[in-house]
């Protein structure tokens, strides 16, 4: 609740709903629990008045570099609309889940929200840590 000085009453805090995209990588030995993890993370978003409008399972893929002694990981993409509080809670849950090797959340622009994720072949989706600009290092 928030106090409104003008009217002298308490009112609900307005939550701004924004589109987000989260990609997370699941430990390859936990790939049998991917559906369970995805459902659990969806419930976190929906429990804080968010809505998941797109889910993609990219499957088991090679990592560019080892993460927690693993060279492969199971990738999942969520696109959703929620408040910043829901994103914080989702990331907190992912951080506490041992099966999640890495995660990344980005805010989408309204135009990006309507576009499907760009993944038609394994060559288009870069590996984790791969330099998208080529092999040249920045000067």
N, C-alpha and C positions, 0 to 999 in steps of 0.2 A: 504494500500500500504506500501511496505517496500523498503528502498533504498539498493541496492546491490552495495557495495563498489568496487568489482572487475570489474563489467561491467559498473558501473557509471549510471545505470538506475534504475527506480522504478519498482518493480515487485509485483505481488499479493502474499500475505502471504499464504503459503501452509497450508491447514487445514488437520489435521490428523483425519481420520474417524475410530472410535472405536465402537465395539459392547457394548451395555448397556442393562440392564434390570431394569425396574421400576415397582414397585408394589405400588398401592395407594388404600386407603380405603375411600369410599364415605359414607357420612351420610345416615343412613337407610331411612330417610324421603325424601331424594333426589334420591332414587333408580330409579325413573321414568326418571330422567335426565342423567342416566349413559351413554347412547349412545351419547347424546349430548356432555357430558364432554369428553368422549373418543375421539370423532371426533375433538373437539377443541384442545385437547392435541396433537393429531396426526398432526394437521395442524401446530402447533408450531414447532414440530420436522421437518416436511417436508418443512416448510418455511425457515429453516436454513440449507437446503441441506442434511437433514437426511432422512432415510427411515425406516419405521416400517415394520418388516418382520413377526411379530407374535403378536397376541393379544388373551388373554384368559380372559373370565369373570368367576370368581370363584363363584360369587353369594353372597347372604347374609349369613354371618357367624358370630358366636359368637366371641367376643373379650375376651382376657384373663383378661383384666382390662378395666375399664371405660375410655373412651376418650371423653372429652367434654360432659360428662353425658350420653354417649351412651354405650350400652353393645353389640350392633351388628353393623356391617358395611358391605358394598358391596365392594368386592375385585375385582380389575382389574390388569392384568399383561400386560406390553408392553415389547417386545424385539425389539431392533432397532439398527441401525448403524448411528452414527452422530458424530459431533465435540463436544468438551467440551462446547463450547458456546451454542449449542442447549440444552444440559443438564441443564446448568445454567438457561436458559430462561424457560425451561419446569418446573423446580423446583420453579422458581420465580412465574410462573403462578399458580402452585398448592398451593403455600403458600398464594397467594392472593384470592384463591377460597374458600369461606366459606364451601362449600359442601364437600371438601376434609378434612378428619379427620387426616390422616397420609399418608406419602409417603416415599419410600426408593428406591434409585438408586444405583446399583452396576455395575462396569465394568466387562464384561465377557471376558474370555479367548477365543481364536479362537475355541478351541475344544468344549467349553460349548455352543457356539453360535449355533452349529448344533444339539445339544440335545434338545428334548422337555422338558418343565418344568415338574418336578417330582410331579405329583398330580394325583393319580389314585383313592384314597379314602380319605374321610374326616379325617381319622386317620393319614395319611402320612403328611398332611400339618398342621404344628403347628399353634397354635393361636398366635396372636401378644403378645409378651412379654413372651412366654412360653420358659422354659429352655429345649433345645433340648437334653441335656445330661442326663436328668432324674431329680429326685427330690433332688439329693445331691447338696449341695452348695459347691463351690470351697473353699479350705482352704487357 
